[in-house]
């Protein structure tokens, strides 16, 4: 029987994380980046926070630099985490992204290497070889099953959206099972928050696009605080009751913005508030002195920071006004 991991086993890595949190970009630093007069000032601020030069005029190079920073961070924390499943939770999406990319590229006969992200549990090259050869025994079992089902859907329907939906279902299912296996209430709460946000997005997007009730039911996920059936009923009703359904939850403000988007608004504020609600849940980790919560909170905070940097730098590069960029940035952890 495996040794049960206790909160105290995280004393060392929790101390490291508290130190690493001091290098996270603060709200004040994000403001400095927004208001910087030129690229040199931007580069200086980022360099002080440990980032390489990020040039929005070369998006592929900028994305590669952010990916490298993310990969280094995950590898660094992997060496000290008592339970690697907390790292896995943040690597899963890259595995599933790569499967989506490889299956669709194979279906149309194009090369996908430049779109792969080498930050999952499985190296991108190894995953590509396994899918191309059909020898998926070396892959994590749920990922292998997901790839097989998604390929069958794509081969049968020739619809890449349905294949992606299949993989999304498996992704959230594996997230949920991984979190449950750790026994961490905090991590399970994080996954539920992710599922609730994903389902709220699905309802709003489906209604806006005029998709059928059957389509909505196919994309809604199980495992959130709000049941998929309840979300489906609101969707079938054209979004009526959306704010009331999510009113008692952390997604209350996002649901109100979603209801507005269904009437006359844009999705920008709605999408931001969905992410912010998940961020609010993770902010509870700041109050935990040691244990798995600080690790999960920090990993998620870095993901948000990478997203914000891309939004901010691309916005600056396109000449978008600071106020507009500011409205799109997710809430920071510090």
N, C-alpha and C positions, 0 to 999 in steps of 0.2 A: 504494500500500500504506500502511495506517495506521501511524503511528509507534508502535513498541512502548513501552508504559509500563513504567518501571522503578520499583523500590522507592524510589529517591531522589526520584522525582517526587512522593512523598507526604511529603517532609520538612516542608513548610509545614503541610499539614492535620493531620499527625501531632502537630505541636507544639500546634496549636489544640485537638486532641482531648484531649491530656494536660491542658491547662488546663481544658477543659470537664468532664473526669472529676471534677474537684474539687467540682463541683456535684451529682454523683450522690448520692442518699441513701445513707448508710452504714448498716451493721447497727445501730450505736448510735442513729442518728437514727430508724430504724424502730422501735426499742424505745421511744424517747421518745414517738413517735406512739401506740404501743400503750398506754403507761401514762399518757398525758396525762389530766389531771383533767377537762378540758372542751374545748369546741370552740375557744375563744380560744387556748389553748395549742397546739392542732393547727394552727390557721391561722398562728400565729407561726412555728412550725418550718417549715411549707411555704413561707411567704413568704421565709424566709432562704435557701431553696433555689431561689428563683425561680418558685415556683408561685403562681397566683392563689388566691383563696379557693375551696376545694372543699367543697361542702356535700352530705353524703350524704343529707340529707332531701329533696334535689332531684336525684335520680339523672340525669335528662336533662341538667340544667345542668352537673352534675359531669362527665358523659361528654363534653359539648360542650367544656368547658374542657380536659380531658385531650386531646381530639382536636386542639384548637387548639394546644396545647403540642407535640404530636407533629408537626403540620403545619409549625409554625415551625422545629422542629429539622431536619426533612427538607429544607426549603427552604434553610435556612442552610448545611447541609453540601453541598447540591447545587452551590452556587456554587464550592466549593473542591475537589471531588473530581475527580481527573484522569480517572477512568473512571466515568461515571454509572451503569454497570451495577451497581455496588456499592450504590447508592441504590435502583435498580430492584428488587433482591432483596427489599427491605423494603417496597416499594410494591405489589408484585404481589398480595399477599393482599387489599388493599383493592379492587383492580380485580375480582378474582374474587368477593369478597364482594358487591360491587355488582351483578355479573351475576346471581349467585344470587338476590339480593333482587328485582331488576327482573323476571326471568323468572317467579318465583313470584307476584309481585304482579300481573303481566299476566295470568297464568293464572286468577286468581280475581277479577280486575277491581277491585283496590284500588290506592290511591295509595301509593307507596313512598318518597317524598322524605325523610320523617323518619327512614328507616332507612338511607339512603345515607351513605357516608363519603367525604368529598372529600379523600382523601390518597393516591390511586393515581397511576399515570402519566398516566391520563386523568381529566379532571374529571368529576365525577358527572353533571352536566347534559349534557355532551357524550356521555358513554357512554349515558345514557338516550335521547337523541335518536337516536343511531346504532342502538340496538336497536329502538326503536319504528318507525323508518323502514325498517329493514332495510339501510340504507346503512352497512355496517361497514368499508368500505375504508380509512377513516382510522384504524382501531384497529390496535394491534400485531397482526401476522398470527396468532400463536398464540392470543391472546385472542379474536379474531374467529372463528377455527375452533372454539374451545372453546364460545363462546356459541351458535354455529350447531348444534353437535352436542347440547349440553345442551337447547336448545329443541326439537330433534327428539325427543329422549328424553322430554321432558316432554309434548309434544303427543301422542306415541304411547302412552305408558304412564300418563299422568296421575299419575305417582309423583314427587313433588318430591325424595324421598330419592335416587332413581336419577339424577335430574338433578344433584343436588349431588355425587354420587359421580363423575359424568362431569367436572364442573368441578374437583374435587379432583385427579383424575388429570392433567388439563391443567396445573393450577397447579404441582404438583410436577415435572411434566415440564419446564415452562418455567423453573422455578427451576434444575433440573439443567442445562439447555442454556445458560442465562444464565451460570451459574457456570463451566461448561466453556469457554465462549467467552472468559472473562476470562483463562483460563490460571492462575488462582490456586488452588494446592493447598489453601490455608487455606479459601477460600470453598467449594470443592467438598467439603471435609471437613465443613463446617457443613451443607451441604445433605444429605449422606449421614446425618449425625447426626439431622437433622430427619425424614428418611424412616424411619430405624430406629425412632425414637420413635413416629411415626405408625403404623407397622406393628404395633409392640408394643401400642399402644392398641387398634388394630383387632382383634387377636387376643383380647385380654381382654374387650373390650366384646361382641364377636360371640359368644364362648362364654357369657358371662353372660346374654345375651339369648336364647340358644338358637337363633341363626340357623344357616342351612344352610352347608355347605362351599362351595357355589357362591356364596353371598353373600359369604363371607369372601374368596374368591379375587377377587371383583369389586372389593373395596375395598383389597386389598393393592397396594402400590406397588413398582415396580422402581427400582433405583438405590441401595439401602442396602448396608451392610456385610453384613448378614444377608439372604440371598436370600428373595424372596417365597415361593418354593416351600417352603423350610425352615420359614418362619413358618406357612404354610398347613398343613403336616403336624402341627405342634404344635396348631394350632387344631382340626383334625379329630379329634385325640386328646383333645379336651376340655381342652386346656391342659397335659396331661402332658408334661414335658420342657421347660417354658417357662424355668425358671431355668437349666437346663443349656445351652439354646441360646444364651441371652444372657449366660451366666456370664463368658465371656472378653471381653465388651465393656463399654463405659462404662455400659450400661443394666443391669448386673448387679443392683444394688439395686432398681431399678424392676421388673425381672422377678420378683424374689422377692416384692415387694409385690403384683405382679399375680397371682402364684400364690396368695398369701394371700387376695386379693380374690375369687378364684374359689372359694375354700373357704368363707370366712365373713366376710371383711373388707369394708370400704367402698373406694370408688375414690379417695377424697380423697388419701390418702398416695401411692397409686400415680401419680396424675396429677402431683402435685408432683415426685416423683422422676424422672419422664420429663422434665419441663422442666429439672430440676436437672442431669440428665446432659448435655443440650445446653449448658446454662450452663457446665458444667465444661470442655467442649471450647472454648468461647469464651474462657474465662479464660486460655487460653494466650496470647491477644493481649497480656496485660499484660507478657509477657516480650519482646515484639518492639518494638524502639525506634522503627522507622518502617516504612512500607509499608501495604498494604491491610488487614492484620490488625487494627491498632488502630481503623481506621474501622469495620470489620465488628463488632468487639467492642463498640465504644461504641454503635452503632446498636441492637444486640441488647440491651445493658444498659439502654438507655432503654425499650425495649419491655417488658422485665421489670419495670422500675420502675413504669411506668404500670399494668401488671397488678397489682403488689403494692399500689399505692396504692388501686386500686379495691376489691380484696379487703379491705384494712385499713379503709378508711373506711366501706364498706358494712357490714362486720362490726361496727364501733363503733356505727354508726347503728341496727343491729338489736339492740344490747345483747349481742352474743356475747362470751363470756369471752376475755380476751387470749390465754390459752394455746391456745384453739381457733383463733383467728385466726392466731396464730404458726405453728401446725402447717400452715397452708395457704399461707403465704408462700413464694415461690420464693427461692432463694439469690441474694443480691445480688452485684454485680460488684466492689464495693469493701468 
